[in-house]
Amino acid sequence: PMVDQYAIWPLNTQPIQWQMLFLDSPQSGAAFELLIGLGGTLILLGLLLLIENKLKVVLRPFAAAGRVALTLYVAQFVLVWGTTLIGVDITSNDIGAIPFGDIMVVLFTLLIGWLLAKLPNGPLESAIRRFEGLFYKK
């Protein structure tokens, strides 16, 4: 329907696109969308807390990736910087366009996080602790 800009509210606004509520898009900061996104996040957090004790094996990979989050975060910047130096722009690749690309990214992140978590500390975390040790007497 056409929106009449001189009509009273809510007839002067676009209808709410309910099918878009749980989808994200860049720079979509409408207060309604943000509140729905926060509500969805809290629902997900509540569900994860409910299954925490019952399905630990499901949450274990996410915990492993969380322990080395700083290493994973820095590694992506180092990877992009390194490939850009040799002339390959990997930031222009649209992984979301690949079928199941998002799932592939999640699985790859969990796998790398799990492998890094097998170390006593993540490599970056260990380097930071050694660097801080230079300034503190034990």
N, CA, C and O of each residue as an XYZ file, in Angstrom:
552
protein
N       0.832     -1.197      0.000
C       0.000      0.000      0.000
C       0.871      1.253      0.000
O       1.994      1.262      0.504
N       0.315      2.292     -0.577
C       1.019      3.570     -0.630
C       0.983      4.226      0.745
O      -0.022      4.158      1.453
N       2.071      4.849      1.105
C       2.171      5.529      2.388
C       1.771      6.986      2.173
O       2.309      7.666      1.298
N       0.826      7.454      2.978
C       0.392      8.849      2.912
C       1.166      9.625      3.962
O       0.962      9.426      5.160
N       2.051     10.505      3.523
C       2.889     11.220      4.470
C       2.113     12.214      5.321
O       2.638     12.697      6.325
N       0.873     12.535      4.946
C       0.068     13.475      5.729
C      -0.930     12.774      6.651
O      -1.669     13.424      7.392
N      -0.941     11.444      6.597
C      -1.863     10.687      7.445
C      -1.323     10.633      8.872
O      -0.160     10.942      9.130
N      -2.209     10.229      9.796
C      -1.764     10.073     11.180
C      -1.002      8.766     11.310
O      -1.136      7.868     10.478
N      -0.186      8.667     12.385
C       0.555      7.444     12.631
C      -0.422      6.351     13.020
O      -1.356      6.653     13.762
N      -0.291      5.152     12.600
C       0.774      4.513     11.833
C       0.526      4.469     10.338
O       1.241      3.774      9.617
N      -0.462      5.190      9.860
C      -0.759      5.143      8.427
C       0.270      5.898      7.593
O       0.261      5.794      6.367
N       1.158      6.655      8.236
C       2.168      7.409      7.494
C       3.526      6.716      7.487
O       4.538      7.346      7.180
N       3.562      5.445      7.817
C       4.831      4.703      7.845
C       4.730      3.454      6.982
O       3.641      2.996      6.634
N       5.889      2.923      6.651
C       5.932      1.672      5.906
C       5.475      0.547      6.827
O       5.746      0.601      8.026
N       4.796     -0.463      6.309
C       4.430     -1.597      7.157
C       5.674     -2.350      7.622
O       6.684     -2.389      6.919
N       5.595     -2.931      8.780
C       6.719     -3.678      9.339
C       6.921     -4.953      8.530
O       5.970     -5.685      8.255
N       8.161     -5.206      8.154
C       8.477     -6.419      7.406
C       8.908     -7.496      8.394
O      10.097     -7.678      8.656
N       7.931     -8.199      8.932
C       8.193     -9.184      9.978
C       9.158    -10.266      9.533
O       9.913    -10.794     10.350
N       9.147    -10.604      8.255
C      10.029    -11.662      7.770
C      11.494    -11.240      7.814
O      12.372    -12.090      7.665
N      11.786     -9.954      8.014
C      13.153     -9.458      8.015
C      13.712     -9.250      9.425
O      14.851     -8.804      9.569
N      12.943     -9.560     10.459
C      13.351     -9.186     11.807
C      14.632     -9.859     12.276
O      15.459     -9.217     12.924
N      14.814    -11.116     11.971
C      15.992    -11.823     12.463
C      17.111    -11.886     11.430
O      18.062    -12.650     11.593
N      17.005    -11.092     10.370
C      18.072    -10.997      9.384
C      18.893     -9.757      9.692
O      18.356     -8.745     10.142
N      20.178     -9.835      9.450
C      21.004     -8.651      9.679
C      21.377     -8.030      8.339
O      21.439     -8.712      7.315
N      21.619     -6.756      8.367
C      22.078     -6.054      7.187
C      22.932     -4.891      7.661
O      22.714     -4.367      8.753
N      23.891     -4.487      6.863
C      24.775     -3.416      7.312
C      24.028     -2.104      7.487
O      23.177     -1.753      6.670
N      24.341     -1.396      8.531
C      23.811     -0.069      8.816
C      22.296     -0.030      8.950
O      21.680      0.982      8.615
N      21.685     -1.095      9.426
C      20.240     -1.051      9.665
C      20.036     -0.868     11.157
O      19.900     -1.846     11.892
N      20.014      0.350     11.599
C      19.997      0.627     13.027
C      18.662      1.124     13.525
O      18.626      1.916     14.467
N      17.551      0.691     12.929
C      16.253      1.106     13.437
C      16.078      0.557     14.851
O      16.448     -0.582     15.136
N      15.512      1.376     15.728
C      15.362      0.977     17.130
C      14.564     -0.311     17.246
O      14.888     -1.161     18.075
N      13.535     -0.471     16.438
C      12.709     -1.675     16.491
C      13.533     -2.903     16.134
O      13.443     -3.935     16.799
N      14.346     -2.788     15.066
C      15.186     -3.920     14.655
C      16.218     -4.250     15.722
O      16.494     -5.419     15.988
N      16.793     -3.208     16.335
C      17.790     -3.444     17.373
C      17.175     -4.139     18.581
O      17.788     -5.038     19.158
N      15.967     -3.731     18.969
C      15.315     -4.369     20.111
C      14.948     -5.811     19.808
O      15.088     -6.683     20.665
N      14.477     -6.069     18.589
C      14.149     -7.443     18.209
C      15.427     -8.276     18.166
O      15.432     -9.425     18.608
N      16.510     -7.707     17.636
C      17.787     -8.430     17.615
C      18.274     -8.726     19.018
O      18.768     -9.822     19.283
N      18.143     -7.762     19.926
C      18.529     -7.986     21.316
C      17.653     -9.065     21.937
O      18.146     -9.932     22.659
N      16.353     -9.013     21.657
C      15.452    -10.039     22.178
C      15.808    -11.420     21.658
O      15.802    -12.395     22.409
N      16.121    -11.503     20.364
C      16.535    -12.786     19.796
C      17.818    -13.300     20.415
O      17.971    -14.499     20.650
N      18.746    -12.381     20.680
C      20.007    -12.765     21.314
C      19.777    -13.260     22.733
O      20.378    -14.249     23.152
N      18.917    -12.584     23.467
C      18.628    -13.014     24.838
C      17.912    -14.362     24.859
O      18.148    -15.178     25.749
N      17.042    -14.596     23.884
C      16.376    -15.898     23.787
C      17.411    -16.983     23.522
O      17.383    -18.040     24.152
N      18.335    -16.720     22.581
C      19.390    -17.690     22.286
C      20.278    -17.927     23.501
O      20.624    -19.070     23.802
N      20.648    -16.862     24.198
C      21.467    -17.006     25.399
C      20.738    -17.840     26.451
O      21.341    -18.710     27.079
N      19.449    -17.579     26.645
C      18.669    -18.361     27.601
C      18.629    -19.836     27.231
O      18.765    -20.702     28.095
N      18.440    -20.119     25.940
C      18.425    -21.523     25.499
C      19.780    -22.192     25.728
O      19.843    -23.349     26.143
N      20.856    -21.466     25.458
C      22.187    -22.037     25.681
C      22.433    -22.293     27.158
O      23.057    -23.292     27.514
N      21.955    -21.412     28.017
C      22.118    -21.634     29.452
C      21.286    -22.820     29.933
O      21.684    -23.519     30.865
N      20.128    -23.051     29.300
C      19.303    -24.204     29.670
C      19.970    -25.527     29.294
O      19.868    -26.513     30.024
N      20.654    -25.537     28.147
C      21.260    -26.798     27.707
C      22.695    -26.943     28.169
O      23.346    -27.943     27.867
N      23.204    -25.943     28.907
C      24.614    -25.956     29.299
C      25.010    -27.227     30.029
O      26.028    -27.832     29.694
N      24.248    -27.639     30.998
C      24.615    -28.820     31.782
C      24.249    -30.125     31.079
O      24.860    -31.161     31.340
N      23.260    -30.081     30.195
C      22.790    -31.315     29.573
C      23.571    -31.671     28.312
O      23.777    -32.849     28.022
N      24.004    -30.666     27.567
C      24.659    -30.925     26.290
C      26.028    -30.251     26.225
O      26.296    -29.476     25.307
N      26.884    -30.540     27.184
C      28.207    -29.913     27.226
C      29.015    -30.217     25.978
O      29.807    -29.385     25.534
N      28.827    -31.396     25.407
C      29.595    -31.776     24.231
C      29.263    -30.869     23.042
O      30.111    -30.662     22.175
N      28.039    -30.325     22.990
C      27.651    -29.421     21.905
C      28.331    -28.066     22.071
O      28.732    -27.449     21.084
N      28.463    -27.602     23.306
C      29.019    -26.281     23.563
C      30.539    -26.279     23.662
O      31.154    -25.214     23.606
N      31.156    -27.444     23.807
C      32.612    -27.513     23.983
C      33.394    -26.866     22.840
O      34.353    -26.145     23.117
N      33.035    -27.083     21.562
C      33.806    -26.419     20.490
C      33.728    -24.895     20.569
O      34.708    -24.209     20.278
N      32.567    -24.361     20.963
C      32.430    -22.917     21.065
C      33.282    -22.379     22.214
O      33.847    -21.290     22.108
N      33.375    -23.132     23.305
C      34.213    -22.724     24.431
C      35.679    -22.733     24.016
O      36.444    -21.852     24.408
N      36.069    -23.728     23.225
C      37.452    -23.805     22.765
C      37.789    -22.608     21.882
O      38.859    -22.015     22.018
N      36.885    -22.256     20.987
C      37.127    -21.093     20.127
C      37.131    -19.813     20.950
O      37.872    -18.883     20.631
N      36.326    -19.745     21.996
C      36.290    -18.560     22.845
C      37.571    -18.344     23.620
O      37.952    -17.202     23.876
N      38.251    -19.432     24.002
C      39.504    -19.310     24.753
C      40.618    -18.700     23.913
O      41.548    -18.106     24.459
N      40.537    -18.839     22.608
C      41.578    -18.294     21.735
C      41.003    -17.226     20.801
O      41.483    -17.037     19.684
N      39.976    -16.538     21.276
C      39.313    -15.535     20.440
C      40.264    -14.428     20.008
O      40.212    -13.974     18.865
N      41.126    -13.993     20.913
C      42.062    -12.929     20.562
C      43.011    -13.382     19.454
O      43.298    -12.623     18.529
N      43.491    -14.610     19.549
C      44.373    -15.135     18.511
C      43.640    -15.221     17.180
O      44.192    -14.842     16.146
N      42.410    -15.710     17.190
C      41.638    -15.808     15.951
C      41.362    -14.428     15.362
O      41.408    -14.249     14.145
N      41.076    -13.458     16.219
C      40.767    -12.108     15.766
C      41.982    -11.477     15.099
O      41.866    -10.889     14.023
N      43.136    -11.596     15.727
C      44.354    -11.015     15.165
C      44.785    -11.787     13.923
O      45.283    -11.189     12.969
N      44.603    -13.088     13.921
C      45.020    -13.906     12.778
C      44.319    -13.489     11.496
O      44.925    -13.509     10.424
N      43.049    -13.110     11.592
C      42.351    -12.708     10.373
C      42.937    -11.417      9.802
O      43.014    -11.258      8.584
N      43.353    -10.491     10.677
C      43.966     -9.258     10.182
C      45.344     -9.516      9.595
O      45.712     -8.930      8.577
N      46.107    -10.395     10.239
C      47.431    -10.726      9.725
C      47.308    -11.434      8.380
O      48.096    -11.178      7.470
N      46.323    -12.325      8.249
C      46.105    -13.028      6.984
C      45.751    -12.053      5.869
O      46.318    -12.127      4.779
N      44.824    -11.144      6.129
C      44.425    -10.167      5.108
C      45.594     -9.249      4.770
O      45.827     -8.954      3.597
N      46.325     -8.797      5.775
C      47.476     -7.918      5.546
C      48.533     -8.631      4.709
O      49.069     -8.056      3.761
N      48.834     -9.880      5.056
C      49.845    -10.642      4.323
C      49.454    -10.881      2.879
O      50.277    -10.724      1.977
N      48.204    -11.258      2.653
C      47.781    -11.511      1.269
C      47.711    -10.221      0.469
O      47.963    -10.231     -0.736
N      47.377     -9.120      1.111
C      47.354     -7.837      0.409
C      48.767     -7.415      0.004
O      48.965     -6.834     -1.063
N      49.746     -7.710      0.863
C      51.135     -7.379      0.529
C      51.629     -8.124     -0.706
O      52.428     -7.593     -1.478
N      51.155     -9.347     -0.889
C      51.601    -10.103     -2.068
C      50.688     -9.879     -3.274
O      50.867    -10.500     -4.322
N      49.708     -8.986     -3.114
C      48.874     -8.603     -4.252
C      47.574     -9.357     -4.403
O      46.937     -9.257     -5.452
N      47.154    -10.099     -3.412
C      45.894    -10.839     -3.484
C      44.899    -10.184     -2.521
O      45.150    -10.095     -1.319
N      43.770     -9.726     -3.066
C      42.754     -9.082     -2.232
C      41.678    -10.105     -1.869
O      40.776    -10.372     -2.662
N      41.778    -10.671     -0.676
C      40.798    -11.680     -0.277
C      39.564    -11.052      0.352
O      38.583    -11.750      0.605
N      39.592     -9.747      0.609
C      38.426     -9.103      1.213
C      37.298     -8.902      0.214
O      36.159     -8.658      0.614
N      37.591     -8.999     -1.069
C      36.535     -8.821     -2.075
C      35.777    -10.116     -2.354
O      34.784    -10.102     -3.082
N      36.226    -11.229     -1.790
C      35.521    -12.500     -1.974
C      34.252    -12.499     -1.134
O      34.276    -12.137      0.043
N      33.159    -12.899     -1.736
C      31.877    -12.950     -1.030
C      31.589    -14.389     -0.630
O      31.003    -15.155     -1.396
N      32.009    -14.747      0.578
C      31.807    -16.117      1.049
C      30.320    -16.411      1.232
O      29.892    -17.558      1.106
N      29.527    -15.368      1.532
C      28.094    -15.561      1.692
C      27.407    -15.981      0.411
O      26.309    -16.537      0.458
N      28.027    -15.730     -0.738
C      27.424    -16.119     -2.016
C      27.627    -17.604     -2.317
O      26.913    -18.179     -3.139
N      28.596    -18.216     -1.656
C      28.835    -19.647     -1.836
C      27.738    -20.408     -1.094
O      27.407    -20.041      0.034
N      27.167    -21.450     -1.686
C      26.164    -22.222     -0.942
C      26.755    -22.753      0.369
O      27.829    -23.355      0.379
N      26.054    -22.525      1.447
C      26.476    -22.912      2.803
C      27.787    -22.234      3.206
O      28.528    -22.770      4.029
N      28.079    -21.069      2.639
C      29.307    -20.348      2.951
C      29.380    -19.929      4.408
O      30.442    -20.010      5.024
N      28.255    -19.478      4.968
C      28.245    -19.065      6.374
C      28.519    -20.240      7.299
O      29.241    -20.116      8.289
N      27.934    -21.379      6.963
C      28.165    -22.580      7.770
C      29.622    -23.007      7.654
O      30.221    -23.461      8.629
N      30.188    -22.863      6.461
C      31.593    -23.194      6.257
C      32.490    -22.314      7.135
O      33.457    -22.805      7.717
N      32.177    -21.021      7.234
C      32.968    -20.111      8.070
C      32.863    -20.511      9.539
O      33.867    -20.521     10.251
N      31.658    -20.839      9.995
C      31.473    -21.246     11.395
C      32.261    -22.518     11.687
O      32.959    -22.601     12.698
N      32.152    -23.501     10.813
C      32.865    -24.760     11.029
C      34.378    -24.560     10.985
O      35.102    -25.148     11.788
N      34.859    -23.740     10.060
C      36.290    -23.470      9.959
C      36.780    -22.756     11.219
O      37.842    -23.084     11.747
N      36.010    -21.787     11.696
C      36.386    -21.058     12.912
C      36.415    -21.987     14.114
O      37.337    -21.924     14.927
N      35.404    -22.854     14.233
C      35.381    -23.802     15.343
C      36.555    -24.780     15.265
O      37.158    -25.114     16.286
N      36.875    -25.234     14.060
C      37.990    -26.166     13.896
C      39.318    -25.514     14.266
O      40.099    -26.089     15.024
N      39.578    -24.330     13.740
C      40.833    -23.640     14.053
C      40.879    -23.288     15.541
O      41.925    -23.422     16.177
N      39.759    -22.842     16.095
C      39.709    -22.530     17.528
C      39.974    -23.754     18.379
O      40.675    -23.674     19.388
N      39.418    -24.886     17.980
C      39.633    -26.130     18.731
C      41.097    -26.560     18.657
O      41.677    -26.985     19.657
N      41.693    -26.445     17.458
C      43.098    -26.810     17.307
C      44.008    -25.895     18.128
O      44.950    -26.369     18.764
N      43.733    -24.590     18.117
C      44.530    -23.663     18.913
C      44.321    -23.883     20.405
O      45.245    -23.699     21.197
N      43.110    -24.275     20.790
C      42.820    -24.496     22.214
C      43.529    -25.737     22.741
O      43.670    -25.896     23.953
N      43.977    -26.619     21.847
C      44.729    -27.792     22.296
C      46.084    -27.387     22.880
O      46.681    -28.130     23.659
N      46.565    -26.186     22.488
C      47.791    -25.663     23.077
C      47.475    -25.197     24.494
O      46.322    -24.869     24.777
N      48.465    -25.155     25.402
C      48.177    -24.706     26.772
C      47.564    -23.310     26.794
O      46.628    -23.056     27.553
N      48.073    -22.422     25.984
C      47.502    -21.095     25.793
C      47.546    -20.819     24.304
O      48.352    -21.397     23.575
N      46.674    -19.934     23.862
C      46.742    -19.550     22.468
C      48.078    -18.872     22.189
O      48.654    -18.273     23.096
N      48.586    -18.947     20.966
C      49.899    -18.364     20.659
C      49.981    -16.875     20.982
O      50.974    -16.420     21.550
N      48.959    -16.121     20.631
C      48.997    -14.694     20.911
C      48.910    -14.426     22.408
O      49.599    -13.552     22.934
N      48.067    -15.177     23.081
C      47.939    -15.013     24.526
C      49.268    -15.305     25.219
O      49.651    -14.588     26.144
N      49.978    -16.349     24.781
C      51.284    -16.679     25.359
C      52.295    -15.570     25.099
O      53.062    -15.205     25.990
N      52.299    -15.032     23.876
C      53.229    -13.954     23.537
C      52.946    -12.710     24.376
O      53.876    -12.039     24.824
N      51.681    -12.404     24.586
C      51.331    -11.237     25.403
C      51.775    -11.450     26.839
O      52.284    -10.522     27.468
N      51.593    -12.654     27.370
C      52.035    -12.926     28.752
C      53.551    -12.804     28.878
O      54.052    -12.272     29.868
N      54.286    -13.298     27.869
C      55.750    -13.156     27.902
C      56.152    -11.687     27.823
O      57.064    -11.257     28.530
N      55.480    -10.914     26.970
C      55.780     -9.492     26.828
C      55.496     -8.748     28.134
O      56.299     -7.924     28.571
N      54.351     -9.044     28.752
C      54.028     -8.399     30.029
C      55.027     -8.800     31.108
O      55.330     -8.004     31.998
N      55.537    -10.019     31.039
C      56.505    -10.493     32.026
C      57.796     -9.695     32.026
O      58.513     -9.659     33.026
N      58.091     -9.055     30.897
C      59.281     -8.215     30.853
C      59.182     -7.019     31.783
O      60.202     -6.492     32.226
N      57.969     -6.586     32.083
C      57.757     -5.375     32.863
C      57.421     -5.650     34.332
O      57.398     -4.731     35.150
N      57.165     -6.906     34.656
C      56.792     -7.243     36.021
C      57.808     -8.207     36.612
O      58.195     -9.186     35.975
N      58.227     -7.927     37.810
C      59.141     -8.839     38.516
C      58.302     -9.937     39.162
O      57.248     -9.662     39.735
N      58.754    -11.139     39.071
C      57.996    -12.258     39.657
C      58.492    -12.589     41.013
O      57.973    -13.502     41.655
